[in-house]
Amino acid sequence: MGSSTSKPRKGHKNPQHLPKVGTPENLEWRHKGERDDAFKVFGGRTGAIIVAVLVACALVGLILINLP
């Protein structure tokens, strides 16, 4: 095995440095990731809106069925 100085390190084209833990930037980064994960469950923002509309229609339907 060669030493660590035998070959130059390859850089990345678009390096992404994570924000330090506990900073406002870190909190925003975490919340953004959590929102993205939540929307992925329904297939994105459009899927979440469709699910919300369907649930609202179902609730209105149940209310109308139970009226005397």
KARAGI-V66489 format. One record per residue. N is the residue number from 0. RES is the residue in one letter. SS is DSSP state (H for helix, E for strand, C for the rest). PHI is phi in radians with two decimals (999 if undefined). OMEGA is omega as a letter, one per 20 degrees, with the letter a starting at -180 (none if undefined). Layout:
n->N res->RES ss->SS phi->PHI omega->OMEGA
n->N res->RES ss->SS phi->PHI omega->OMEGA
This chain:
n->0 res->M ss->C phi->999 omega->r
n->1 res->G ss->C phi->-1.50 omega->r
n->2 res->S ss->C phi->-1.34 omega->a
n->3 res->S ss->C phi->-1.18 omega->a
n->4 res->T ss->C phi->-1.69 omega->a
n->5 res->S ss->C phi->-1.28 omega->a
n->6 res->K ss->C phi->-2.27 omega->r
n->7 res->P ss->C phi->-1.26 omega->r
n->8 res->R ss->C phi->-1.34 omega->r
n->9 res->K ss->C phi->-1.55 omega->r
n->10 res->G ss->C phi->-1.51 omega->r
n->11 res->H ss->C phi->-1.61 omega->r
n->12 res->K ss->C phi->-1.21 omega->a
n->13 res->N ss->C phi->-2.23 omega->a
n->14 res->P ss->C phi->-1.21 omega->r
n->15 res->Q ss->C phi->-2.06 omega->r
n->16 res->H ss->C phi->-1.69 omega->r
n->17 res->L ss->C phi->-1.35 omega->r
n->18 res->P ss->C phi->-1.24 omega->r
n->19 res->K ss->C phi->-1.14 omega->a
n->20 res->V ss->C phi->-1.14 omega->r
n->21 res->G ss->C phi->1.61 omega->r
n->22 res->T ss->C phi->-1.41 omega->r
n->23 res->P ss->H phi->-1.02 omega->r
n->24 res->E ss->H phi->-1.13 omega->r
n->25 res->N ss->H phi->-1.15 omega->r
n->26 res->L ss->H phi->-1.11 omega->r
n->27 res->E ss->H phi->-1.12 omega->r
n->28 res->W ss->H phi->-1.09 omega->r
n->29 res->R ss->H phi->-1.17 omega->a
n->30 res->H ss->H phi->-1.13 omega->r
n->31 res->K ss->H phi->-1.11 omega->r
n->32 res->G ss->H phi->-1.12 omega->r
n->33 res->E ss->H phi->-1.18 omega->r
n->34 res->R ss->H phi->-1.12 omega->r
n->35 res->D ss->H phi->-1.07 omega->r
n->36 res->D ss->H phi->-1.16 omega->a
n->37 res->A ss->H phi->-1.14 omega->a
n->38 res->F ss->H phi->-1.27 omega->r
n->39 res->K ss->H phi->-1.15 omega->a
n->40 res->V ss->H phi->-1.08 omega->a
n->41 res->F ss->C phi->-1.71 omega->r
n->42 res->G ss->C phi->1.47 omega->r
n->43 res->G ss->C phi->1.82 omega->a
n->44 res->R ss->H phi->-1.13 omega->a
n->45 res->T ss->H phi->-1.12 omega->r
n->46 res->G ss->H phi->-1.10 omega->r
n->47 res->A ss->H phi->-1.13 omega->r
n->48 res->I ss->H phi->-1.16 omega->r
n->49 res->I ss->H phi->-1.09 omega->r
n->50 res->V ss->H phi->-1.09 omega->r
n->51 res->A ss->H phi->-1.10 omega->r
n->52 res->V ss->H phi->-1.15 omega->r
n->53 res->L ss->H phi->-1.10 omega->r
n->54 res->V ss->H phi->-1.14 omega->r
n->55 res->A ss->H phi->-1.10 omega->r
n->56 res->C ss->H phi->-1.12 omega->r
n->57 res->A ss->H phi->-1.12 omega->r
n->58 res->L ss->H phi->-1.15 omega->r
n->59 res->V ss->H phi->-1.10 omega->r
n->60 res->G ss->H phi->-1.07 omega->r
n->61 res->L ss->H phi->-1.11 omega->r
n->62 res->I ss->H phi->-1.14 omega->a
n->63 res->L ss->H phi->-1.17 omega->a
n->64 res->I ss->H phi->-1.17 omega->a
n->65 res->N ss->C phi->-1.53 omega->r
n->66 res->L ss->C phi->-1.27 omega->a
n->67 res->P ss->C phi->-1.30 omega->none
